[in-house]
Amino acid sequence: MSSTTTLTNPKLSEWDGGQRPMKATYGKLMMWFFLVSDAFTFASLLIAYGVVRFMHPAYEGAYSQFEFATSSDNFYWPIPEKVFNAFPGLHGVDAPLMFVGLMTFILILSSVTMVLAVEAGERKSKAEVEKWMLWTIVGGVTFLGCQAWEWSHFIHGTDEGVIRDGVQIFGANLHVNQYGPQLFADFFFFITGFHGVHVTSGVIINIVIFYNVVMGTYEERGSYEMIEKGGLYWHFVDLVWVFVFTFFYLV
């Protein structure tokens, strides 16, 4: 049987060779394999965070009277709204999760611009692909800038700090944590940092794709499939952040 017959014979199964499962190209199929494996990694981290979170006691007082734990004998888990309540330019203003919500909105908006870039690529509209890819890159860079500010504020802590077991503590790092149990800070740095690495790599990939679009590489190939493959990764990064936001900031 010739290779031509193998590719066109409708009676053959997809598993007989020479076929494209779900009509996906090799590149897109490999991207899906990578994303599934990466999803397991993030799921493991979030499950571990959930287990550790519920191993620690919760704050039992009134929300309005919350203060960070001052004794190692009563190390309750902090309320996220009291930890992430700062906003750039509004020093001293209590804005629970407002900045994190803005970060989430920016990242989701960049996912929308990526959808528009993919759609424009399907129509082979080079100018529109350039426009929407550029906006996607701007959204990713803005998100990373916001995350850098959040990390900086988390590390430096509040103006008052907290006195715990006779020692005054400001902010958090991998050794001390003003806000509560040390594992709270450790998971914050690791989970949000790991996601930040993914966003950074996504921005770099998008910049390379944008450069190729401008140079006419995909136009010469007659296919903008690379936009779609980059879009799969970018949508994955956005979706993962929704879970990180839910588990870490809301639970």
GUVO-407062 format. One line per 2 residues: number of its first residue (from 1); their letters; for each residue x, y, z of N, C-alpha, C. Coordinates in steps of 0.02 Angstrom, whole numbers, plus 50000, padded with zeros to 5 digits. Layout:
REM residues N
NUM) A) X Y Z X Y Z X Y Z  ...
This chain:
REM residues 251
1) MS) 50043 49940 50000 50000 50000 50000 50044 50062 50000  50032 50107 49955 50074 50167 49949 50060 50215 50006
3) ST) 50107 50263 50017 50098 50313 50070 50040 50358 50054  50028 50369 49989 49971 50412 49970 49906 50380 49990
5) TT) 49901 50316 49979 49840 50280 49999 49830 50281 50074  49887 50275 50111 49883 50275 50184 49855 50340 50210
7) LT) 49872 50394 50178 49851 50460 50202 49778 50475 50184  49754 50444 50131 49688 50464 50106 49634 50411 50115
9) NP) 49652 50350 50134 49604 50296 50140 49560 50308 50202  49496 50322 50195 49453 50338 50252 49440 50278 50297
11) KL) 49454 50217 50273 49440 50157 50312 49495 50144 50364  49551 50177 50358 49605 50166 50406 49592 50203 50471
13) SE) 49614 50174 50525 49608 50207 50591 49663 50260 50598  49651 50308 50643 49702 50359 50656 49765 50328 50683
15) WD) 49759 50269 50714 49816 50237 50745 49854 50191 50697  49833 50189 50634 49867 50148 50584 49927 50185 50553
17) GG) 49939 50246 50574 49995 50284 50548 49974 50328 50490  50013 50381 50480 50000 50426 50425 49941 50471 50435
19) QR) 49913 50471 50496 49855 50513 50510 49873 50566 50562  49833 50617 50569 49842 50668 50619 49787 50663 50671
21) PM) 49802 50638 50732 49751 50633 50783 49717 50700 50796  49652 50701 50793 49613 50762 50804 49635 50819 50757
23) KA) 49665 50800 50700 49687 50847 50649 49738 50898 50676  49773 50879 50729 49823 50923 50759 49891 50909 50728
25) TY) 49929 50962 50715 49996 50954 50689 50042 50929 50744  50101 50906 50724 50149 50880 50773 50166 50933 50825
27) GK) 50178 50994 50803 50196 51048 50849 50143 51061 50901  50081 51065 50880 50026 51078 50928 50016 51019 50975
29) LM) 50025 50958 50949 50017 50899 50991 50070 50898 51045  50132 50913 51027 50186 50915 51077 50175 50971 51128
31) MW) 50147 51027 51106 50132 51081 51153 50080 51058 51204  50029 51022 51180 49978 50995 51226 50009 50947 51276
33) FF) 50055 50904 51253 50088 50857 51299 50126 50896 51353  50161 50948 51332 50198 50988 51381 50152 51022 51431
35) LV) 50097 51050 51406 50051 51086 51450 50018 51039 51501  50001 50979 51479 49972 50930 51526 50021 50912 51581
37) SD) 50084 50900 51562 50135 50884 51612 50147 50943 51660  50146 51003 51633 50156 51063 51675 50096 51074 51721
39) AF) 50037 51055 51698 49977 51062 51739 49983 51018 51801  50013 50959 51794 50022 50915 51851 50069 50947 51903
41) TF) 50120 50983 51878 50166 51016 51924 50131 51070 51965  50093 51113 51931 50056 51165 51966 50003 51135 52013
43) AS) 49970 51082 51990 49919 51050 52032 49951 51023 52097  50010 50994 52090 50045 50967 52149 50062 51023 52199
45) LL) 50085 51079 52173 50101 51136 52217 50040 51163 52252  49985 51170 52216 49924 51198 52246 49893 51149 52295
47) IA) 49896 51085 52280 49870 51034 52328 49912 51035 52391  49978 51039 52384 50022 51043 52442 50007 51105 52484
49) YG) 49995 51161 52450 49977 51222 52486 49912 51213 52524  49862 51182 52492 49798 51171 52525 49805 51127 52586
51) VV) 49846 51075 52582 49856 51030 52639 49889 51068 52697  49941 51106 52681 49976 51144 52734 49930 51197 52763
53) RF) 49892 51229 52720 49846 51281 52744 49798 51255 52796  49769 51197 52785 49720 51171 52831 49750 51131 52888
55) MH) 49816 51124 52888 49851 51096 52946 49861 51149 53001  49856 51212 52981 49865 51267 53028 49796 51295 53049
57) PA) 49791 51318 53110 49728 51347 53132 49713 51413 53098  49650 51429 53090 49630 51492 53060 49619 51544 53115
59) YE) 49621 51607 53095 49607 51661 53143 49533 51658 53163  49519 51659 53227 49451 51650 53251 49417 51713 53276
61) GA) 49453 51768 53277 49423 51830 53300 49384 51866 53246  49362 51927 53263 49326 51968 53215 49374 51993 53160
63) YS) 49347 51996 53100 49389 52017 53043 49418 52086 53054  49379 52131 53081 49401 52200 53091 49456 52206 53144
65) QF) 49462 52155 53187 49512 52157 53240 49572 52113 53225  49579 52091 53164 49634 52045 53147 49701 52080 53155
67) EF) 49749 52042 53182 49818 52063 53184 49862 52002 53174  49921 52013 53148 49965 51957 53134 49987 51923 53198
69) AT) 49998 51858 53195 50015 51818 53254 50077 51847 53289  50072 51855 53355 50127 51883 53394 50162 51832 53437
71) SS) 50140 51770 53436 50170 51717 53476 50175 51653 53436  50231 51619 53443 50240 51555 53409 50194 51501 53436
73) DN) 50167 51513 53496 50122 51464 53526 50052 51468 53496  50037 51523 53461 49971 51532 53430 49982 51556 53358
75) FY) 50009 51511 53318 50029 51529 53250 49973 51514 53201  49924 51558 53198 49868 51548 53152 49885 51574 53082
77) WP) 49849 51547 53033 49860 51566 52963 49832 51636 52951  49869 51679 52916 49845 51748 52907 49786 51752 52858
79) IP) 49748 51805 52864 49693 51818 52817 49724 51853 52756  49718 51824 52696 49750 51854 52637 49731 51927 52625
81) EK) 49668 51945 52639 49646 52014 52628 49685 52063 52672  49712 52039 52728 49750 52083 52772 49825 52084 52754
83) VF) 49846 52036 52715 49915 52034 52693 49924 52073 52628  49879 52060 52580 49884 52091 52514 49832 52147 52508
85) NA) 49843 52199 52547 49795 52254 52550 49825 52321 52530  49884 52320 52500 49917 52382 52480 49906 52395 52405
87) FP) 49911 52458 52387 49903 52478 52317 49955 52532 52302  49990 52528 52245 50041 52579 52229 50012 52649 52228
89) GL) 50045 52695 52262 50024 52764 52264 49971 52779 52317  49947 52728 52351 49896 52737 52403 49923 52712 52469
91) HG) 49977 52741 52492 50010 52719 52553 49964 52728 52614  49956 52676 52652 49915 52679 52713 49841 52666 52700
93) VD) 49821 52658 52638 49751 52645 52621 49738 52570 52620  49686 52548 52654 49670 52477 52656 49630 52459 52594
95) AP) 49662 52422 52548 49629 52402 52484 49637 52327 52475  49597 52288 52511 49605 52215 52510 49600 52185 52440
97) LM) 49654 52153 52418 49657 52115 52355 49643 52158 52293  49640 52223 52300 49626 52266 52242 49683 52262 52191
99) FV) 49744 52264 52215 49800 52263 52168 49807 52194 52135  49797 52141 52173 49799 52074 52145 49743 52065 52094
101) GL) 49685 52094 52108 49629 52091 52061 49647 52127 51996  49682 52184 52002 49703 52221 51942 49753 52180 51901
103) MT) 49800 52147 51936 49848 52103 51902 49812 52048 51863  49762 52018 51895 49724 51964 51863 49687 51990 51802
105) FI) 49658 52049 51807 49622 52079 51751 49670 52090 51692  49730 52116 51707 49779 52130 51654 49799 52066 51618
107) LI) 49810 52013 51656 49831 51950 51626 49775 51919 51583  49714 51922 51609 49657 51895 51570 49647 51936 51507
109) LS) 49655 52002 51512 49648 52045 51454 49701 52028 51401  49762 52011 51423 49814 51991 51375 49796 51926 51341
111) SV) 49758 51884 51375 49735 51822 51344 49685 51837 51288  49644 51888 51298 49596 51909 51247 49633 51935 51185
113) TM) 49685 51975 51196 49723 52001 51138 49758 51944 51101  49778 51892 51138 49809 51835 51105 49758 51798 51061
115) VL) 49696 51792 51086 49643 51761 51045 49634 51800 50980  49635 51866 50985 49627 51908 50926 49686 51901 50878
117) AV) 49746 51890 50906 49805 51880 50865 49800 51814 50827  49777 51761 50861 49768 51696 50829 49717 51700 50773
119) EA) 49662 51735 50787 49608 51743 50737 49633 51781 50677  49674 51832 50689 49702 51871 50634 49751 51829 50593
121) GE) 49787 51785 50628 49834 51741 50594 49798 51692 50548  49739 51668 50570 49700 51623 50528 49678 51658 50464
123) RK) 49668 51723 50469 49649 51762 50409 49710 51787 50371  49770 51772 50399 49834 51794 50370 49838 51870 50363
125) SK) 49812 51903 50415 49815 51976 50416 49876 51997 50457  49931 52008 50422 49995 52022 50455 49992 52083 50501
127) AE) 49962 52137 50478 49959 52199 50517 49920 52188 50583  49865 52152 50580 49826 52141 50641 49861 52094 50689
129) VE) 49897 52044 50662 49935 51999 50705 49988 52039 50742  50022 52083 50707 50073 52126 50739 50042 52167 50796
131) KW) 49985 52197 50782 49952 52240 50832 49933 52201 50895  49899 52144 50886 49875 52107 50944 49931 52071 50982
133) ML) 49982 52049 50946 50040 52019 50980 50076 52071 51022  50081 52131 50996 50114 52185 51034 50075 52200 51098
135) WT) 50009 52203 51093 49969 52216 51153 49974 52158 51203  49980 52097 51178 49989 52039 51222 50055 52044 51260
137) IV) 50107 52065 51225 50172 52073 51257 50169 52129 51310  50137 52183 51293 50129 52239 51342 50092 52215 51404
139) GG) 50039 52174 51395 50002 52148 51452 50046 52103 51495  50086 52060 51463 50129 52016 51501 50182 52054 51540
141) VT) 50213 52103 51509 50265 52143 51543 50234 52183 51600  50175 52209 51590 50141 52247 51643 50126 52202 51703
143) FL) 50102 52142 51689 50089 52094 51743 50152 52079 51782  50207 52068 51747 50270 52054 51782 50293 52114 51824
145) GC) 50282 52174 51798 50299 52233 51837 50257 52238 51901  50193 52222 51894 50149 52222 51953 50170 52169 52003
147) QA) 50190 52111 51978 50211 52057 52023 50276 52076 52059  50320 52111 52025 50382 52134 52057 50367 52182 52114
149) WE) 50319 52227 52102 50299 52274 52156 50269 52236 52214  50226 52187 52200 50194 52149 52253 50246 52111 52295
151) WS) 50294 52081 52261 50348 52046 52296 50386 52094 52341  50402 52153 52314 50440 52202 52352 50403 52223 52415
153) HF) 50338 52235 52408 50298 52254 52467 50293 52197 52517  50285 52136 52492 50280 52077 52536 50345 52067 52574
155) IH) 50401 52078 52541 50466 52068 52573 50480 52122 52625  50463 52184 52610 50478 52239 52656 50427 52243 52713
157) GT) 50366 52221 52702 50316 52219 52756 50283 52286 52770  50245 52288 52824 50210 52349 52844 50255 52396 52882
159) DE) 50232 52457 52891 50273 52506 52928 50282 52486 53001  50230 52455 53030 50233 52438 53101 50270 52372 53114
161) GV) 50268 52327 53064 50297 52261 53076 50258 52224 53129  50289 52175 53160 50257 52138 53215 50310 52116 53264
163) IR) 50294 52119 53328 50339 52094 53380 50317 52024 53398  50359 51975 53383 50342 51905 53397 50396 51875 53441
165) DG) 50375 51851 53498 50421 51821 53547 50479 51869 53563  50462 51933 53569 50511 51983 53589 50555 52009 53533
167) VQ) 50544 51986 53472 50585 52008 53415 50540 52044 53364  50562 52103 53343 50522 52140 53293 50540 52116 53223
169) IF) 50488 52101 53185 50496 52073 53118 50461 52118 53067  50496 52132 53013 50466 52170 52958 50468 52127 52895
171) GA) 50410 52117 52864 50407 52082 52801 50420 52008 52806  50439 51979 52750 50448 51907 52748 50504 51888 52699
173) NL) 50537 51834 52715 50585 51803 52669 50584 51728 52682  50636 51692 52664 50635 51620 52673 50655 51599 52745
175) HV) 50666 51648 52788 50686 51633 52856 50638 51659 52909  50609 51717 52896 50561 51746 52943 50499 51768 52904
177) NQ) 50443 51775 52940 50381 51795 52908 50339 51835 52956  50332 51899 52942 50291 51944 52983 50218 51922 52986
179) YG) 50195 51893 52931 50123 51882 52922 50096 51819 52956  50140 51773 52975 50116 51712 53006 50165 51655 52998
181) PQ) 50141 51593 52990 50185 51535 52982 50234 51543 52924  50295 51517 52934 50346 51525 52883 50325 51494 52816
183) LF) 50287 51439 52819 50267 51405 52758 50221 51450 52714  50186 51497 52745 50145 51543 52706 50189 51583 52659
185) AD) 50245 51609 52684 50291 51648 52642 50326 51602 52592  50347 51542 52614 50382 51497 52569 50339 51479 52508
187) FF) 50276 51462 52521 50231 51445 52466 50217 51505 52421  50212 51564 52452 50201 51624 52412 50257 51635 52362
189) FF) 50319 51632 52387 50376 51643 52344 50381 51589 52290  50371 51527 52310 50381 51472 52263 50326 51469 52211
191) IT) 50262 51473 52232 50207 51466 52183 50203 51526 52137  50202 51586 52166 50197 51646 52123 50261 51656 52082
193) GF) 50318 51636 52112 50381 51641 52075 50384 51592 52017  50361 51531 52029 50360 51481 51976 50314 51502 51919
195) HG) 50257 51531 51938 50212 51557 51886 50243 51617 51850  50278 51659 51888 50311 51717 51857 50363 51696 51806
197) VH) 50398 51641 51820 50447 51615 51771 50411 51594 51707  50352 51564 51714 50313 51545 51655 50291 51606 51615
199) VT) 50269 51658 51651 50248 51719 51617 50307 51751 51580  50365 51752 51614 50426 51780 51583 50444 51742 51519
201) SG) 50444 51675 51523 50460 51636 51464 50408 51647 51409  50344 51655 51430 50291 51668 51382 50301 51735 51346
203) VI) 50322 51786 51384 50336 51851 51354 50393 51846 51304  50445 51809 51322 50503 51800 51277 50481 51765 51212
205) IN) 50441 51712 51220 50415 51676 51161 50373 51723 51118  50331 51763 51150 50289 51810 51112 50330 51863 51075
207) IV) 50385 51884 51107 50429 51933 51074 50461 51903 51011  50483 51840 51018 50513 51806 50960 50462 51798 50904
209) IF) 50401 51778 50923 50347 51771 50873 50332 51838 50840  50327 51890 50881 50313 51957 50855 50367 51979 50805
211) YN) 50430 51965 50822 50486 51982 50777 50479 51945 50711  50462 51881 50714 50454 51842 50653 50395 51866 50611
213) VV) 50343 51889 50645 50285 51916 50608 50306 51979 50571  50341 52024 50606 50363 52087 50576 50409 52074 50516
215) MG) 50453 52023 50524 50501 52007 50470 50469 51968 50413  50405 51948 50421 50370 51914 50368 50385 51840 50363
217) TY) 50413 51810 50417 50432 51739 50415 50371 51694 50404  50318 51707 50441 50259 51664 50435 50221 51677 50371
219) EE) 50226 51738 50347 50193 51754 50283 50227 51716 50226  50293 51709 50230 50329 51671 50180 50311 51596 50183
221) RG) 50301 51572 50244 50282 51501 50253 50211 51488 50230  50171 51540 50230 50101 51532 50212 50059 51506 50269
223) SY) 50086 51508 50331 50050 51483 50389 50070 51523 50451  50020 51540 50491 50031 51575 50555 50019 51528 50614
225) EM) 50032 51464 50603 50018 51415 50656 50058 51428 50719  50118 51456 50713 50159 51470 50771 50122 51517 50820
227) IE) 50081 51561 50794 50041 51605 50837 49995 51563 50881  49965 51513 50850 49918 51470 50887 49954 51429 50940
229) KG) 50014 51405 50924 50052 51365 50973 50074 51410 51032  50097 51471 51016 50114 51518 51069 50052 51537 51110
231) GL) 49995 51541 51076 49933 51557 51110 49912 51503 51160  49923 51440 51142 49907 51386 51188 49945 51393 51253
233) YW) 50009 51408 51248 50050 51417 51308 50027 51478 51348  50012 51533 51313 49992 51594 51348 49925 51584 51384
235) HF) 49878 51550 51352 49814 51538 51384 49823 51493 51445  49869 51445 51440 49883 51401 51497 49909 51442 51556
237) VD) 49956 51487 51543 49983 51530 51596 49928 51571 51629  49883 51597 51589 49827 51636 51616 49781 51593 51658
239) LV) 49765 51534 51633 49720 51489 51670 49750 51468 51737  49815 51453 51736 49848 51434 51798 49844 51490 51850
241) WV) 49851 51552 51827 49847 51609 51874 49779 51613 51907  49727 51596 51871 49660 51596 51900 49657 51548 51960
243) FV) 49688 51490 51952 49689 51441 52007 49734 51465 52064  49791 51495 52047 49836 51522 52099 49799 51577 52137
245) FT) 49766 51621 52102 49728 51675 52133 49674 51646 52180  49639 51595 52158 49586 51566 52198 49613 51532 52260
247) FF) 49664 51491 52252 49690 51452 52308 49728 51495 52358  49771 51539 52331 49816 51575 52376 49786 51638 52405
249) YL) 49748 51675 52364 49723 51739 52387 49652 51738 52415  49614 51687 52396 49544 51686 52418 49530 51633 52471
251) V) 49569 51579 52473 49555 51525 52521 49586 51541 52588
